[in-house]
Amino acid sequence: MGFAEKRGNYWRGRYKIAPGKYGTVQDASGRVIKFATKRQAKRAADREEDKEEINVPAPVEEVEAPNRTTFGEYASSWYADQDLAPSTMQNYKRHIEEHLLPEFEDVALADILRKDVNAWEKREKAAYAASSVKTWRATLHLMLADAEDDGLITSNPAAKRRGRGKRAGRSRDRGPEKVVTTPLGALLIAERAALLSGRDDEFVACILKAYTGMRWGELVGLEVEFVRPRAIRVEWQLYELDTGELVHCPPKDDSYRNIDIPDWLSGLVSDHIRRTASGPCGCHSRKYVFRGQGLARQGVSGAKLVDVARRAEVSTGTVSNVLNRPEKVADETRIRVEKAIADLGFIRGGTPDGHAAHWRRNGFATWVFHPAGDGWYPKKAPQEARPVPLLAEPWPGVPARGRGASGRAEACWVPIAKGITPHGLRHTHRTWMEDRELLNTEKALIDERMGHIDGSVSARYAHVTPAMRQRLCDGLTRMWHASLEARRAMSPGSAVRILDRLLRS
């Protein structure tokens, strides 16, 4: 049989013509044919070897020249052909523009080799989290697989070969362990979140998320009409795009469902709705259970600060310095940022005008949830990470506000669950249900509650009964009362009004 031999950036076909003697596939003029792929070279070599065996001279079949469409050209047409959810389209666009085009834009699809993809992946892993790079490579693999189906390439260079490379047990490209907490931990985090925001809304939201396992978009997109007696109906979610737009769309994977809640949680949410009753939001004309914590800024449209930073290849802190303290930025960088501002038509926000209609994922996590769980404000240019400054009384301390807050601080918080995220409360709820000592919930009810689908045969024959639902609600109630008792033992009152009433009742 013939074989393919790698020569620099091309392949040549080799075939046996006599014992210990091999020939090379050539064209009619005697020049060696350079093949773009290993497969083409081997096919031509096999044909030549067959001719030698039957001793019938025949011209070498002309090999079709490889397609010269560049990756950038194909990426534009490929993206335009997709018709997916806005969140998916946004993610594909970010992967392509920020990580694939800088490497492969001007390279012909037929010239992208497996070694090129592997080298790019290695460089990306040196600068970014392995889990993120894995996602970007998956997008590249998907695009090149479609190019192969379209006949533009003969094989997918982004496909990973099985059994190749280093291996030591399980995959090392996993993300960090997801942090979960206890019922008391969830209560303390909710209390701190309310102290940081200065209102009860964040307390109710954190408790609801911990005791239902709702996704973030489902929590933000929870409408008043879907809060039922002893149940929350998940019908919609709000998905935040990079542009800042909140898209009103079905829940992930169409996971419509009713989530059973005990009486105490139903009363907590209903009281919150009555206490904070407001009209429909300006963006969707719907009444939502929760509203944003920050101030709304009118006149903000089009490009955002992060878009300018990406365009100029600098941090958002550098862009902020150019806008507010240009003397602190090098001239070359400042000019690049100013050009990006002009190219994108970036306009700074107007004056504050009331509360924002909805939470922003990053703002809520950065300034409310992470400080509540860790006890520290995260690093945000130009400020370094720092403890939350507190006035010691009443317990567990009230965040100090305004200029010189750190100098007036009398205490700081210790971590409750270091590294926990808002999504970690969803993991927490699932863990509570799995725990035999806490809830020991049946698998069918866990999947229904989380909005997951189990396609196994055993799951098809398992059904949820009213008794299962009641046992779960009873278990959640026991956990809630136990956490209140533990919190009361620490201090009989709270600066959070709603929690103070619960502790003293």
C-alpha positions in Angstrom: 0.0 0.0 0.0 1.1 3.6 -0.7 1.6 6.1 2.1 1.8 9.8 2.7 5.0 11.6 3.8 5.1 15.0 5.4 7.4 17.5 3.8 7.4 20.9 5.4 4.0 22.4 4.8 2.8 19.8 2.3 2.4 16.1 1.8 3.8 13.8 -0.9 2.6 10.4 -2.0 5.1 7.4 -1.8 4.5 4.0 -3.3 6.5 0.7 -3.7 8.0 0.0 -7.1 10.4 -2.8 -6.1 11.7 -4.5 -3.0 13.3 -1.8 -0.9 12.7 0.8 -3.6 10.0 3.5 -3.5 8.7 6.1 -6.0 7.1 9.5 -5.5 3.8 10.6 -7.1 4.6 13.1 -9.9 2.7 15.0 -12.6 3.1 14.6 -16.3 6.1 16.8 -16.5 7.9 14.8 -13.7 7.5 17.4 -10.9 6.6 16.1 -7.5 2.9 16.8 -6.7 2.5 18.7 -3.4 -0.7 17.7 -1.7 -2.5 19.9 0.9 -3.7 16.9 3.0 -2.4 13.5 4.0 -5.6 11.8 2.6 -5.0 13.2 -0.9 -1.4 12.1 -0.9 -2.2 8.6 0.2 -5.0 8.1 -2.3 -2.7 9.2 -5.2 0.1 6.9 -3.9 -2.3 3.9 -3.7 -3.3 4.5 -7.3 0.3 4.6 -8.4 1.1 1.4 -6.6 -1.8 -0.3 -8.2 -0.5 0.7 -11.6 2.9 -0.7 -10.8 1.4 -4.1 -9.8 -0.6 -4.5 -13.0 2.1 -2.8 -15.1 -0.3 -0.7 -17.0 1.0 2.8 -17.6 -1.6 5.5 -16.9 -1.4 9.2 -16.3 -1.7 10.3 -12.7 -5.1 11.7 -12.0 -5.0 15.4 -11.6 -5.6 16.4 -8.0 -8.1 19.2 -7.5 -6.4 22.4 -6.1 -7.4 23.1 -2.5 -10.0 25.8 -1.9 -8.4 29.1 -0.9 -11.3 30.6 1.1 -9.8 32.3 4.2 -11.0 31.6 7.7 -12.1 35.3 8.0 -14.3 35.0 4.8 -15.8 31.8 6.0 -16.4 33.1 9.5 -18.5 36.0 8.2 -20.8 33.8 6.1 -21.0 31.1 8.7 -22.1 33.5 11.5 -24.7 35.1 9.1 -26.2 31.6 8.5 -26.8 30.9 12.2 -30.3 31.4 13.6 -29.9 30.7 17.3 -30.8 32.3 20.7 -29.4 35.8 21.2 -27.2 34.5 24.0 -25.7 31.9 21.8 -25.1 34.3 18.9 -23.5 36.7 21.3 -21.1 34.0 22.6 -20.2 32.8 19.1 -19.5 36.4 18.1 -17.2 37.0 21.1 -15.3 33.7 20.5 -14.8 34.5 16.8 -13.9 38.2 17.1 -11.7 38.1 20.2 -10.0 34.7 20.0 -10.2 33.1 16.5 -9.9 35.9 14.0 -6.7 37.3 15.5 -5.0 34.0 14.8 -6.7 32.6 11.7 -8.4 35.5 9.9 -6.1 35.6 6.8 -5.2 31.9 6.7 -6.8 29.8 4.0 -9.1 27.1 5.5 -7.1 24.4 3.6 -3.8 25.7 5.2 -5.0 25.4 8.8 -3.2 22.3 10.2 -3.8 20.4 13.5 -0.4 21.6 14.7 -1.5 25.2 14.1 -4.6 24.7 16.2 -2.7 23.0 19.0 -0.1 25.8 19.1 -2.9 28.4 19.3 -4.6 26.5 22.1 -1.4 26.3 24.0 -0.8 30.1 23.8 -4.4 30.8 24.8 -4.1 28.5 27.9 -1.0 30.5 29.0 -3.2 33.7 29.2 -6.7 32.4 30.0 -8.5 29.8 32.0 -8.4 26.3 30.5 -12.2 26.0 30.7 -12.6 29.1 28.5 -10.1 27.9 26.0 -11.9 24.6 25.7 -15.1 26.5 24.8 -13.3 28.6 22.2 -11.8 25.5 20.6 -15.2 23.9 20.6 -16.5 26.8 18.5 -13.6 26.5 16.1 -14.3 22.7 15.8 -17.9 23.4 15.0 -17.1 26.0 12.3 -14.5 23.7 10.7 -16.8 20.7 10.8 -19.3 22.8 8.8 -16.6 23.8 6.4 -15.8 20.1 5.9 -19.5 19.4 5.2 -19.4 22.2 2.7 -16.5 20.6 0.9 -14.1 23.4 1.6 -11.7 21.2 3.5 -11.2 17.4 3.6 -10.7 17.0 7.3 -11.2 19.0 10.5 -7.9 20.1 12.0 -9.6 21.1 15.3 -10.8 17.5 16.0 -8.9 16.0 18.9 -7.3 12.6 18.5 -8.2 10.2 21.2 -5.4 8.8 23.4 -2.9 11.4 22.4 -0.9 13.7 24.7 -0.3 13.7 28.4 -2.7 12.0 30.6 -2.7 11.5 34.3 -6.0 10.2 35.6 -8.9 12.5 34.9 -8.9 15.6 32.7 -6.9 18.5 34.1 -8.9 21.1 32.1 -11.6 21.3 34.7 -12.8 24.6 36.3 -12.5 25.5 39.9 -14.7 23.6 42.4 -18.1 25.2 42.9 -18.5 26.5 46.4 -21.7 25.7 48.3 -22.9 26.6 51.8 -25.2 25.5 54.6 -28.7 26.8 55.4 -27.2 29.0 58.1 -24.5 30.2 55.6 -27.2 31.1 53.1 -29.1 33.1 55.8 -26.0 35.0 56.8 -25.1 35.8 53.2 -28.6 37.1 52.6 -28.4 39.3 55.7 -25.1 40.8 54.6 -26.4 41.3 51.1 -29.2 43.4 52.5 -26.9 45.4 54.7 -24.7 46.1 51.7 -27.6 47.3 49.5 -29.4 49.1 52.3 -32.8 47.4 51.6 -34.6 44.1 52.1 -34.9 43.1 48.4 -31.5 41.4 48.3 -32.4 39.4 51.5 -35.6 38.0 49.9 -33.9 37.3 46.6 -30.9 35.4 48.1 -33.2 33.3 50.3 -35.5 32.5 47.4 -32.6 31.5 45.2 -31.1 29.3 47.9 -34.4 27.5 48.7 -35.6 27.0 45.0 -32.4 26.6 43.0 -33.6 29.1 40.4 -31.1 30.3 37.7 -30.0 33.9 37.9 -32.0 34.9 34.7 -35.1 33.1 36.1 -34.8 35.1 39.4 -34.3 38.5 37.7 -37.1 37.7 35.2 -39.6 36.4 37.8 -42.8 38.3 37.1 -45.4 39.1 39.8 -48.1 37.0 38.0 -46.1 33.8 38.3 -45.8 33.9 42.1 -48.5 31.5 43.1 -49.6 30.2 46.5 -46.9 27.7 47.6 -45.3 27.7 44.1 -43.2 29.7 41.8 -43.9 29.3 38.1 -40.8 29.5 35.9 -42.1 30.8 32.6 -39.5 33.4 31.4 -36.0 34.6 32.1 -34.1 37.8 31.4 -30.8 37.2 29.6 -28.3 40.0 29.7 -26.3 40.6 26.5 -22.9 42.3 26.3 -24.7 45.4 25.0 -26.5 45.7 28.3 -29.8 44.7 26.7 -31.9 42.3 28.8 -33.7 39.9 26.5 -37.1 38.5 27.6 -36.9 34.9 26.5 -37.9 31.3 27.6 -35.9 29.6 30.3 -32.8 27.7 29.4 -33.6 24.5 27.4 -37.3 25.4 27.6 -37.3 24.2 31.3 -40.7 25.6 32.1 -41.7 24.3 35.5 -43.5 24.8 38.8 -41.3 25.0 41.9 -43.0 24.0 45.2 -42.2 26.4 48.1 -43.3 26.1 51.7 -45.7 28.5 53.3 -43.1 30.6 55.1 -41.3 31.3 51.8 -44.5 32.0 49.9 -45.4 34.5 52.6 -41.9 36.1 52.5 -42.2 36.7 48.7 -45.8 37.8 48.8 -45.0 40.3 51.6 -42.1 41.6 49.5 -44.3 42.2 46.5 -46.9 44.1 48.6 -44.1 46.2 50.3 -42.3 47.1 47.0 -45.3 47.3 44.7 -44.3 49.2 41.5 -45.5 49.6 38.0 -44.3 47.8 34.9 -40.6 48.3 33.9 -39.8 50.6 31.0 -38.0 48.0 29.0 -40.5 45.1 28.8 -43.7 46.7 30.2 -44.0 43.8 32.8 -44.3 43.8 36.6 -41.3 42.0 38.1 -40.8 40.8 41.6 -37.4 42.3 42.0 -35.9 45.6 40.7 -32.4 46.8 40.3 -30.3 48.1 43.2 -28.3 50.8 41.4 -29.3 54.0 39.8 -30.6 54.1 36.2 -28.7 56.3 33.8 -30.5 57.7 30.9 -29.1 58.3 27.4 -26.7 55.3 27.5 -26.9 53.4 24.2 -24.7 51.8 21.7 -21.1 51.1 22.6 -20.2 50.5 26.3 -17.0 51.1 28.2 -16.0 47.4 27.9 -16.4 47.7 24.0 -13.9 50.6 24.0 -11.5 48.6 26.2 -11.7 45.6 23.8 -11.2 47.8 20.8 -8.2 49.5 22.2 -6.8 46.3 23.8 -6.6 47.8 27.3 -8.5 47.4 30.6 -11.7 49.2 31.4 -9.7 50.9 34.2 -7.4 52.4 31.6 -10.4 53.7 29.6 -11.8 55.2 32.8 -8.5 57.0 33.4 -8.4 58.4 29.9 -11.9 59.8 30.5 -11.2 61.1 34.0 -7.5 61.4 34.6 -5.8 61.5 31.1 -2.5 62.8 32.5 -2.0 59.4 34.2 -2.0 57.5 30.9 0.9 57.2 28.4 0.4 59.3 25.3 0.4 56.3 23.0 -2.2 54.4 25.0 -4.3 57.5 25.4 -4.4 58.2 21.7 -5.3 54.5 21.0 -8.2 54.7 23.5 -9.4 58.1 22.1 -9.4 56.6 18.6 -11.5 53.6 19.8 -14.0 56.1 21.5 -14.3 58.0 18.3 -14.6 54.8 16.1 -17.3 53.3 18.3 -19.2 56.5 18.9 -19.0 55.9 22.7 -21.1 58.4 24.7 -20.8 58.7 28.5 -23.9 58.2 30.6 -26.2 61.0 31.6 -27.5 61.8 35.1 -29.0 59.3 37.5 -32.8 59.0 37.3 -34.3 56.6 39.8 -33.6 52.9 40.5 -32.6 50.6 37.7 -35.4 48.3 36.5 -33.3 45.2 36.9 -30.1 43.9 38.5 -27.0 43.6 36.4 -25.3 40.3 36.8 -21.8 41.7 37.2 -22.8 44.6 39.5 -24.8 42.4 41.8 -22.1 39.8 42.1 -19.2 42.4 42.5 -20.7 44.8 44.9 -23.3 42.8 46.8 -22.9 39.0 46.6 -19.2 38.5 46.7 -18.6 40.9 49.5 -21.4 39.2 51.4 -19.9 35.8 51.0 -16.1 36.7 51.2 -16.2 39.8 53.4 -14.0 41.6 50.8 -14.7 43.9 47.9 -13.0 42.5 44.8 -10.2 44.2 42.9 -11.6 46.7 40.5 -9.3 49.2 38.8 -8.0 51.5 40.1 -8.8 50.1 43.6 -7.2 46.9 45.0 -9.2 44.2 46.8 -10.1 45.4 50.3 -12.2 44.2 53.4 -15.7 45.6 53.7 -15.3 48.4 56.4 -17.8 48.0 59.2 -19.3 49.9 62.1 -19.3 47.2 64.8 -22.8 47.7 66.2 -25.4 46.3 65.7 -24.1 42.8 65.0 -23.0 41.6 62.5 -21.8 45.1 61.7 -23.1 47.8 59.3 -21.0 48.7 56.3 -19.4 52.2 56.6 -20.3 54.5 53.8 -18.7 57.5 52.1 -15.3 59.1 52.0 -12.9 57.9 54.6 -15.0 54.8 55.4 -11.9 52.6 55.9 -10.5 55.1 58.5 -13.8 55.0 60.4 -14.1 51.2 60.3 -14.2 49.4 63.6 -14.4 45.8 62.2 -14.6 43.7 59.1 -16.4 40.5 58.1 -14.8 37.0 58.1 -15.7 34.8 55.0 -18.8 32.7 55.2 -18.2 30.7 52.1 -15.1 32.1 50.3 -15.5 32.1 46.5 -19.3 31.4 46.4 -21.1 33.0 43.5 -24.8 33.6 42.9 -24.9 30.5 40.8 -23.4 28.7 43.7 -26.7 29.0 45.5 -28.2 26.8 42.7 -25.5 24.2 43.4 -26.2 24.6 47.1 -29.9 23.9 46.7 -29.2 20.8 44.6 -26.6 19.6 47.3 -29.2 20.0 50.1 -31.7 17.9 48.2 -29.1 15.1 47.6 -27.9 15.2 51.2 -29.4 12.2 53.1 -29.1 14.1 56.4 -30.9 17.2 55.2 -33.6 16.4 52.6 -32.9 13.1 50.9 -35.1 14.0 47.9 -36.1 11.6 45.2 -34.2 11.9 41.9 -37.3 12.6 39.8 -38.3 15.5 42.0 -34.7 16.9 42.0 -34.6 16.9 38.2 -38.1 18.5 37.9 -37.2 21.2 40.4 -33.8 22.1 38.8 -35.3 22.0 35.2 -33.0 19.2 34.2 -33.9 16.2 31.9 -32.8 12.7 32.6 -33.1 10.6 29.5 -32.4 7.3 31.1 -35.0 4.4 31.1 -35.3 4.4 34.9 -36.1 8.1 34.9 -38.9 7.5 32.3 -40.7 5.2 34.8 -40.1 7.4 37.9 -42.9 9.9 38.7 -43.3 12.7 41.3 -46.1 12.3 43.9 -47.8 14.8 46.1 -46.3 13.1 49.1 -42.8 13.6 47.7 -43.5 17.4 47.3 -44.8 17.7 50.8 -41.8 15.9 52.4 -39.5 18.3 50.5 -41.4 21.4 51.7 -41.5 20.0 55.3 -37.7 19.5 55.1 -37.1 23.0 53.8 -39.2 24.4 56.6 -37.2 22.5 59.2 -33.9 23.7 57.7 -35.2 27.4 57.7 -36.3 27.3 61.4 -33.1 25.7 62.4 -31.0 28.4 60.6 -33.2 31.1 62.3 -32.6 29.6 65.7 -28.8 29.4 65.1 -28.8 33.0 63.9 -30.9 34.1 67.0 -28.3 32.4 69.2 -25.6 34.8 67.7 -27.7 37.9 68.2 -31.4 38.4 69.0 -31.9 41.1 66.4 -30.7 42.4 63.0 -30.3 45.7 61.2 -32.2 44.1 58.3 -35.8 44.9 59.1 -37.4 41.8 57.6 -34.9 39.5 59.4 -35.3 41.4 62.6 -39.0 40.7 62.6 -38.4 37.0 61.9 -35.9 36.7 64.7 -38.1 38.5 67.3 -41.4 36.8 66.3 
